[in-house]
């Protein structure tokens, strides 16, 4: 009888923890959307800009197919995102010098500035959520999340 109670308590605790993680994730997303508004991009557009900027650190602008894979979306979604960001002057399509059938995406100067503002907006949203925690608590949370992130069998 006692082992069933322990198992039920563990199940309830795990369920509560899952609910808390989902709630906090939603809170963070809402805060990020609020902080992204002045930048004038959607969360999906922000994610694409950050991905392009990250890939550009390697030197070569990413192909649209590479972006679709990294973002885990269909290529058509990258086309729509690129259209919207290009219309705002944040990215541009450039031909691949080695293969004229390939299109690469690079940030414009305005896009580079937008990425800097996006990083500030994300930090502000995270700070808003994490404000109740002191430095030691933040370090402990970081370690716990890292343990979950590197655990085998991740989704």
N, C-alpha and C positions, 0 to 999 in steps of 0.2 A: 504494500500500500504506500509506504513512504517513497519508494523509487518512482511511483507514478506521480506523486506530488512534486518531487524534485524535477522530473521531466516536464510536467505541466508548467511549473514556475519558470524553467529555462525557456520553454516555448513562448510563454507570455513575455518574458524579458526580451527575447530575440525579436518578437513582433513589435514591441514598444520601441526598441532600438531602430528597427527598420522604418517605422513610422516617423521617428524623430529625424533620421537621416533624410527621408523624403521631404519632410516639412522644411528642414533647414536648406535643402537644395532649392526648393521652391522659393524660399525667402531670399536666398542669394540671387536667384534668377530675376526675381522682381526688382531687387535693389540694382542689379546690373542694368536691367532695362531702363530704370529710372535715370541712372547715371549715363547711359548711352544716348538718351534723348538729345542732349545738346550736341553730340557728335553727328546725329542725324542718320544713323545706320541701324538696321535691324540686328538682332542677335545673330542671325545666320550670316548676314553680311560682315559683321564684326569677326565672326569665327573665320570666315574666308580671308579677310584682310590679315588677321593674325597668322593664318597658315601660310599665305603668300610671303609675308615678312619673314617667317621662320625658315621657309625653304630658301629664300633669297640669301640668308646668311651663308648658305653653301655656295653662293655665287651665281648659279644659273636659274633664271626664272622658271617656275614650274609649268609643265604642260597641263592643259585642262584635264586630261585623263588622270594625271597624277593627283591633281586637286580633288577630283571626284573620289579617288581611292582613299586619300588621306582623310577627307571629310566623311567618308562612308555614305556617299549619296550617289544618285544616278548622274551620269554626265549632263543630262538636260538641266538638272538643278544648278550645276556649276555655270552653265551657259546663262541661265536666268540671273544668277548672282553677279556674274561678270557684266552682263548687260546693264544691270542697275548700278553697279559700282563704276562702270565706265561712263555711264551717263552723268554721274556726279563728279567725274574727273579724278577718281581715286585709283583706278587701275587702267592699264591699256593692254590691248592685245598686240603682240609682236611676233613676227614670223621667226621660226627657228632657222638659223643660218645653215644648218646641216640638212634640213628636210623641210622644204617649203610647204608641205602638207600639214606640218605640225604648227600649232599656235601655242605660244607661251604667254603667260600673264605676268606683268610686272607692275609694281607700285609706281604711281606718279609721285612728284614731290608732295602734292596735296594728300595722297594716300599714305605717304610716310608720316606726315603730320597727324593724320587721323589715327594711325596705329599708335603713336605716342599718346594721344588723347584717350584712346581705348584702354591702354595699359593703366593710365591714371584712373579712368572710370572703374575698371575692374578692381584696382587696389582700394579705391574709395568704398566700393560696394562690400568688399571683403572686410575692410576695417569696420564698417558699420555693423556687420554680423558678428565680428570677433571682438568688438569693443569691451564686452564684459569680462574677457579673459586677460589675465596678466601674462607676462612673457613666459613664465614657467609652464603655465597651462597651455599656451599656444605651442610651445615646444613639445609638450606631451601629446597634444592633439595631432601635431605634425607627424610625430613618430608612430602613433597609432594608425593614422590614415596611410602612412607609407607602408606599414606592415600589411594592411589590407590590400593595398595597391600592388604589392609584389608577391602576394600569396599565390601558390599554384592553383590552377583551376578557376582563374578569373573569368568573369562573363565577357 
